[in-house]
């Protein structure tokens, strides 16, 4: 069933064609020098220009400072060190580690094994999780298939290049909306979805959980995330006109318990900001 609303990029929440002009219209003249300085950071510039894009997320996941000139790189490093940004990165670590753990759990299970990232962006959690699985004694199996689903055709193209470079093969890509069940590769055993919940209201997130539940085979695992706000990061998000829905671990659990998952577990990262939910069908 296709979602009744027109498919859209849920992370592209910016309304203004020009953020500087929007700041002027709102009388926030003092924010203009800050905006100009922040654009020297590759992370901030990507956030301003493309809202919460997959490149923005992957920059945080890689954790490698870059920017325009020495000041830009220095500023980028300072932004990457913010508690909220470190917490943002922790969801990547959680997903990566869950991939590794799941592959070890199913190492002797017969039959095909399908692992999906949705939306995938650059599927670094799959590549790093699979690499850790092999490094820790796991054996490659021919019936293990990785999948990436994304509405952004450009993201899928980058995902394919990344997978080839990282030895994540085969990676089957699927172009479509996560709310359209026809976009999925049939039934799967594992779904990772981190970073999308922040752009969805409760009813839409509950609907997405329902789709994931229906796509999982019995015993399949879902890992997803939510995040609380922080004053500094919230200010920067508002500056970039990014609309975010903050949630706690109990919030995620409440929505997941609308469905008959066999097991649901939640935890928070060391900062207390990032909530992780792991549910088993």
KOLZAKOL-569044 format. One record per residue (C-alpha): x, y, z; residue number from 1. Coordinates in nm, 4 decimals, padded with zeros to 6 digits. Layout:
N
[r [X; Y; Z]; NUM]
...
This chain:
281
[r [00.0000; 00.0000; 00.0000]; 1]
[r [00.1349; 00.3400; -00.0938]; 2]
[r [00.1294; 00.6194; 00.1601]; 3]
[r [-00.1630; 00.8541; 00.0786]; 4]
[r [00.0630; 01.1598; 00.0696]; 5]
[r [00.2901; 01.2357; -00.2222]; 6]
[r [00.6384; 01.0878; -00.1678]; 7]
[r [00.8795; 01.3545; -00.0532]; 8]
[r [01.2217; 01.4029; 00.0989]; 9]
[r [01.1295; 01.4078; 00.4669]; 10]
[r [01.4642; 01.5586; 00.5685]; 11]
[r [01.4297; 01.8628; 00.3410]; 12]
[r [01.2322; 02.0912; 00.5675]; 13]
[r [01.3794; 02.4267; 00.4703]; 14]
[r [01.1186; 02.6713; 00.3403]; 15]
[r [01.3336; 02.9697; 00.2360]; 16]
[r [01.5199; 02.9836; -00.0938]; 17]
[r [01.7812; 03.2042; 00.0754]; 18]
[r [01.8657; 03.1668; 00.4429]; 19]
[r [02.0412; 03.5090; 00.4629]; 20]
[r [01.7319; 03.6813; 00.3219]; 21]
[r [01.5130; 03.4844; 00.5612]; 22]
[r [01.7265; 03.5991; 00.8546]; 23]
[r [01.6946; 03.9597; 00.7372]; 24]
[r [01.3178; 03.9303; 00.7044]; 25]
[r [01.2986; 03.7971; 01.0589]; 26]
[r [01.5159; 04.0806; 01.1862]; 27]
[r [01.7976; 03.8458; 01.2902]; 28]
[r [02.0770; 04.0636; 01.1544]; 29]
[r [02.3232; 03.9545; 01.4245]; 30]
[r [02.2903; 03.5933; 01.3062]; 31]
[r [02.4297; 03.6793; 00.9608]; 32]
[r [02.8005; 03.6906; 01.0634]; 33]
[r [02.7552; 03.3577; 01.2434]; 34]
[r [02.5903; 03.2083; 00.9361]; 35]
[r [02.8752; 03.3299; 00.7143]; 36]
[r [03.1399; 03.1894; 00.9496]; 37]
[r [02.9644; 02.8549; 00.9848]; 38]
[r [02.9609; 02.8090; 00.6075]; 39]
[r [03.3383; 02.7618; 00.6199]; 40]
[r [03.2662; 02.4226; 00.7816]; 41]
[r [03.1731; 02.1475; 00.5339]; 42]
[r [02.9312; 02.0006; 00.7872]; 43]
[r [02.7478; 02.3272; 00.8520]; 44]
[r [02.7400; 02.4224; 00.4839]; 45]
[r [02.5875; 02.0875; 00.3876]; 46]
[r [02.3290; 02.1294; 00.6615]; 47]
[r [02.2394; 02.4807; 00.5467]; 48]
[r [02.2255; 02.3970; 00.1758]; 49]
[r [02.0590; 02.0554; 00.1829]; 50]
[r [01.8935; 02.0239; 00.5249]; 51]
[r [01.9620; 01.6836; 00.6840]; 52]
[r [02.1044; 01.5190; 00.3730]; 53]
[r [02.2711; 01.1793; 00.3586]; 54]
[r [02.6046; 01.3566; 00.3027]; 55]
[r [02.5471; 01.5581; 00.6210]; 56]
[r [02.4863; 01.2348; 00.8144]; 57]
[r [02.7821; 01.0547; 00.6590]; 58]
[r [03.0141; 01.3451; 00.7417]; 59]
[r [02.9228; 01.2972; 01.1065]; 60]
[r [02.9553; 00.9188; 01.0840]; 61]
[r [03.3066; 00.9461; 00.9351]; 62]
[r [03.4037; 01.2056; 01.1955]; 63]
[r [03.6799; 01.3562; 00.9784]; 64]
[r [03.6937; 01.7401; 00.9922]; 65]
[r [03.6997; 01.9258; 00.6617]; 66]
[r [03.6213; 02.2769; 00.5468]; 67]
[r [03.7399; 02.5837; 00.3621]; 68]
[r [04.0875; 02.6696; 00.4818]; 69]
[r [04.2381; 02.6136; 00.8226]; 70]
[r [03.9585; 02.7997; 00.9993]; 71]
[r [03.6942; 02.5897; 00.8221]; 72]
[r [03.8616; 02.2637; 00.9240]; 73]
[r [03.9053; 02.3917; 01.2826]; 74]
[r [03.5396; 02.4920; 01.3002]; 75]
[r [03.4306; 02.1618; 01.1495]; 76]
[r [03.6251; 01.9777; 01.4208]; 77]
[r [03.4559; 02.1899; 01.6894]; 78]
[r [03.1125; 02.1104; 01.5463]; 79]
[r [03.1927; 01.7390; 01.5256]; 80]
[r [03.2918; 01.7519; 01.8940]; 81]
[r [02.9560; 01.8955; 02.0103]; 82]
[r [02.7742; 01.6557; 02.2476]; 83]
[r [02.4702; 01.6399; 02.0190]; 84]
[r [02.6870; 01.5586; 01.7172]; 85]
[r [02.8797; 01.2890; 01.9067]; 86]
[r [02.5442; 01.1477; 02.0109]; 87]
[r [02.4299; 01.1616; 01.6467]; 88]
[r [02.7377; 00.9525; 01.5590]; 89]
[r [02.6536; 00.6996; 01.8300]; 90]
[r [02.3464; 00.5852; 01.6384]; 91]
[r [02.5758; 00.4856; 01.3514]; 92]
[r [02.7894; 00.2864; 01.5960]; 93]
[r [02.4780; 00.1195; 01.7389]; 94]
[r [02.3527; 00.0209; 01.3942]; 95]
[r [02.6948; -00.1000; 01.2803]; 96]
[r [02.7369; -00.3145; 01.5913]; 97]
[r [02.3848; -00.4543; 01.5591]; 98]
[r [02.4608; -00.5609; 01.2017]; 99]
[r [02.7710; -00.7433; 01.3228]; 100]
[r [02.5857; -00.9101; 01.6094]; 101]
[r [02.2971; -01.0161; 01.3863]; 102]
[r [02.5261; -01.1734; 01.1259]; 103]
[r [02.7008; -01.3750; 01.3974]; 104]
[r [02.3629; -01.4822; 01.5351]; 105]
[r [02.2500; -01.6083; 01.1941]; 106]
[r [02.5825; -01.7485; 01.0765]; 107]
[r [02.4532; -02.1093; 01.0794]; 108]
[r [02.0930; -02.0397; 00.9832]; 109]
[r [02.0115; -02.1999; 00.6456]; 110]
[r [01.8441; -02.0105; 00.3636]; 111]
[r [01.8873; -01.6597; 00.2237]; 112]
[r [01.9647; -01.3723; 00.4580]; 113]
[r [01.8569; -01.0214; 00.3569]; 114]
[r [01.9829; -00.7071; 00.5328]; 115]
[r [01.8250; -00.3711; 00.4480]; 116]
[r [01.9140; -00.0082; 00.5190]; 117]
[r [01.6139; 00.2238; 00.4671]; 118]
[r [01.6639; 00.4987; 00.3724]; 119]
[r [02.0203; 00.3980; 00.3033]; 120]
[r [02.2054; 00.7138; 00.1979]; 121]
[r [02.5663; 00.5954; 00.2064]; 122]
[r [02.5301; 00.2548; 00.3820]; 123]
[r [02.8380; 00.2878; 00.6003]; 124]
[r [02.6765; 00.0929; 00.8852]; 125]
[r [02.6340; -00.2093; 00.6563]; 126]
[r [02.9896; -00.1955; 00.5227]; 127]
[r [03.1544; -00.1411; 00.8609]; 128]
[r [02.9281; -00.3936; 01.0325]; 129]
[r [03.0027; -00.6582; 00.7705]; 130]
[r [03.3758; -00.5842; 00.7856]; 131]
[r [03.3702; -00.6248; 01.1651]; 132]
[r [03.1797; -00.9530; 01.1239]; 133]
[r [03.4470; -01.0934; 00.8937]; 134]
[r [03.7325; -00.9593; 01.1099]; 135]
[r [03.5857; -01.1296; 01.4170]; 136]
[r [03.5818; -01.4732; 01.2552]; 137]
[r [03.2594; -01.4630; 01.0564]; 138]
[r [03.2468; -01.6518; 00.7279]; 139]
[r [03.1180; -01.4965; 00.4073]; 140]
[r [02.8100; -01.6758; 00.2770]; 141]
[r [02.6827; -01.6624; -00.0820]; 142]
[r [02.3172; -01.6264; 00.0210]; 143]
[r [02.3768; -01.3067; 00.2247]; 144]
[r [02.2291; -01.0099; 00.0392]; 145]
[r [02.2546; -00.6447; 00.1345]; 146]
[r [01.9914; -00.3955; 00.0218]; 147]
[r [01.9664; -00.0161; 00.0156]; 148]
[r [01.6339; 00.1636; -00.0273]; 149]
[r [01.6213; 00.5382; -00.0912]; 150]
[r [01.4033; 00.7939; -00.2661]; 151]
[r [01.7118; 00.9870; -00.3802]; 152]
[r [01.8530; 00.8375; -00.7009]; 153]
[r [02.1784; 01.0259; -00.6433]; 154]
[r [02.2162; 00.8638; -00.3016]; 155]
[r [02.1667; 00.5203; -00.4539]; 156]
[r [02.4333; 00.5894; -00.7150]; 157]
[r [02.6774; 00.6914; -00.4411]; 158]
[r [02.5716; 00.3878; -00.2359]; 159]
[r [02.6612; 00.1551; -00.5214]; 160]
[r [03.0039; 00.3167; -00.5680]; 161]
[r [03.0672; 00.3083; -00.1944]; 162]
[r [02.9666; -00.0593; -00.1717]; 163]
[r [03.2016; -00.1529; -00.4548]; 164]
[r [03.4903; 00.0344; -00.2898]; 165]
[r [03.4221; -00.1180; 00.0530]; 166]
[r [03.3713; -00.4762; -00.0603]; 167]
[r [03.0051; -00.4728; 00.0362]; 168]
[r [02.8817; -00.7037; -00.2339]; 169]
[r [02.6333; -00.7633; -00.3555]; 170]
[r [02.4378; -00.4483; -00.2661]; 171]
[r [02.0978; -00.4365; -00.4354]; 172]
[r [01.9559; -00.0848; -00.4532]; 173]
[r [01.5854; -00.0037; -00.4576]; 174]
[r [01.4585; 00.3370; -00.5698]; 175]
[r [01.1458; 00.4409; -00.3829]; 176]
[r [00.9749; 00.5849; -00.0785]; 177]
[r [01.0069; 00.4008; 00.2534]; 178]
[r [00.6297; 00.4438; 00.2891]; 179]
[r [00.5631; 00.2500; -00.0327]; 180]
[r [00.5734; -00.1222; 00.0422]; 181]
[r [00.6152; -00.1957; -00.3285]; 182]
[r [00.9602; -00.0347; -00.3090]; 183]
[r [01.0915; -00.3016; -00.0719]; 184]
[r [01.2837; -00.6144; -00.1770]; 185]
[r [01.0183; -00.8563; -00.0538]; 186]
[r [01.0729; -00.9967; 00.2940]; 187]
[r [01.3962; -00.9231; 00.4799]; 188]
[r [01.5658; -01.0388; 00.7993]; 189]
[r [01.7174; -00.7156; 00.9263]; 190]
[r [01.6280; -00.3473; 00.8851]; 191]
[r [01.8317; -00.0522; 01.0007]; 192]
[r [01.6645; 00.2892; 00.9935]; 193]
[r [01.8421; 00.5641; 01.1848]; 194]
[r [01.7977; 00.9368; 01.1425]; 195]
[r [01.4570; 00.9408; 00.9731]; 196]
[r [01.2370; 00.9429; 01.2845]; 197]
[r [01.3423; 01.2984; 01.3671]; 198]
[r [01.1640; 01.4223; 01.0537]; 199]
[r [00.8351; 01.2343; 01.1149]; 200]
[r [00.5441; 01.3023; 01.3472]; 201]
[r [00.4172; 01.0223; 01.5718]; 202]
[r [00.1494; 00.8892; 01.3395]; 203]
[r [00.3801; 00.8761; 01.0409]; 204]
[r [00.6544; 00.7104; 01.2447]; 205]
[r [00.4062; 00.4519; 01.3754]; 206]
[r [00.3039; 00.3842; 01.0147]; 207]
[r [00.6679; 00.3333; 00.9190]; 208]
[r [00.7153; 00.0875; 01.2056]; 209]
[r [00.4121; -00.1024; 01.0770]; 210]
[r [00.5635; -00.1259; 00.7291]; 211]
[r [00.8912; -00.2481; 00.8746]; 212]
[r [00.7070; -00.5077; 01.0826]; 213]
[r [00.5281; -00.6346; 00.7705]; 214]
[r [00.8521; -00.6534; 00.5730]; 215]
[r [01.0415; -00.8524; 00.8376]; 216]
[r [01.0464; -01.2302; 00.8328]; 217]
[r [00.9668; -01.4064; 01.1622]; 218]
[r [01.2634; -01.3545; 01.3944]; 219]
[r [01.3783; -01.0534; 01.1932]; 220]
[r [01.5289; -00.7515; 01.3673]; 221]
[r [01.4671; -00.3766; 01.3374]; 222]
[r [01.7049; -00.1159; 01.4775]; 223]
[r [01.5997; 00.2479; 01.4771]; 224]
[r [01.6691; 00.5655; 01.6696]; 225]
[r [01.5388; 00.8903; 01.8122]; 226]
[r [01.7056; 01.1911; 01.9713]; 227]
[r [01.6495; 01.4507; 02.2399]; 228]
[r [01.7445; 01.8126; 02.1763]; 229]
[r [02.0275; 02.0304; 02.3091]; 230]
[r [02.0217; 02.4134; 02.3178]; 231]
[r [02.3231; 02.4709; 02.0900]; 232]
[r [02.2332; 02.2065; 01.8325]; 233]
[r [01.8667; 02.3104; 01.8388]; 234]
[r [01.9687; 02.6694; 01.7662]; 235]
[r [02.1808; 02.5619; 01.4689]; 236]
[r [01.8968; 02.3456; 01.3378]; 237]
[r [01.6547; 02.6365; 01.3602]; 238]
[r [01.9101; 02.8546; 01.1804]; 239]
[r [01.9107; 02.5974; 00.8982]; 240]
[r [01.5282; 02.5761; 00.9083]; 241]
[r [01.5392; 02.2055; 00.9910]; 242]
[r [01.2221; 02.0921; 01.1689]; 243]
[r [01.2996; 01.8116; 01.4117]; 244]
[r [01.0796; 01.5880; 01.6280]; 245]
[r [01.2731; 01.5059; 01.9451]; 246]
[r [01.1938; 01.1759; 02.1191]; 247]
[r [01.3081; 00.9728; 02.4191]; 248]
[r [01.3496; 00.5954; 02.4443]; 249]
[r [01.0013; 00.5585; 02.6062]; 250]
[r [00.8548; 00.7546; 02.3137]; 251]
[r [01.0015; 00.5085; 02.0631]; 252]
[r [00.8915; 00.2092; 02.2679]; 253]
[r [00.5371; 00.3426; 02.2998]; 254]
[r [00.5041; 00.3632; 01.9211]; 255]
[r [00.6661; 00.0242; 01.8585]; 256]
[r [00.4344; -00.1462; 02.1094]; 257]
[r [00.1384; -00.0716; 01.8856]; 258]
[r [00.2671; -00.3718; 01.6895]; 259]
[r [00.3029; -00.7355; 01.8032]; 260]
[r [00.6833; -00.7467; 01.8079]; 261]
[r [00.8049; -01.0502; 02.0041]; 262]
[r [01.0770; -00.8454; 02.1783]; 263]
[r [01.1418; -00.4743; 02.2179]; 264]
[r [01.4437; -00.3234; 02.3914]; 265]
[r [01.5575; 00.0374; 02.4197]; 266]
[r [01.8681; 00.2088; 02.5476]; 267]
[r [02.0292; 00.5521; 02.5445]; 268]
[r [02.3857; 00.6488; 02.4647]; 269]
[r [02.6385; 00.7836; 02.7154]; 270]
[r [02.5172; 01.1413; 02.6628]; 271]
[r [02.1573; 01.0485; 02.7322]; 272]
[r [02.0538; 01.2150; 02.4060]; 273]
[r [02.0365; 00.9327; 02.1528]; 274]
[r [01.7739; 00.6618; 02.2003]; 275]
[r [01.8103; 00.3248; 02.0269]; 276]
[r [01.5261; 00.0795; 01.9774]; 277]
[r [01.5835; -00.2840; 01.8786]; 278]
[r [01.2707; -00.4869; 01.8029]; 279]
[r [01.2417; -00.8507; 01.6993]; 280]
[r [00.9430; -00.9808; 01.5030]; 281]
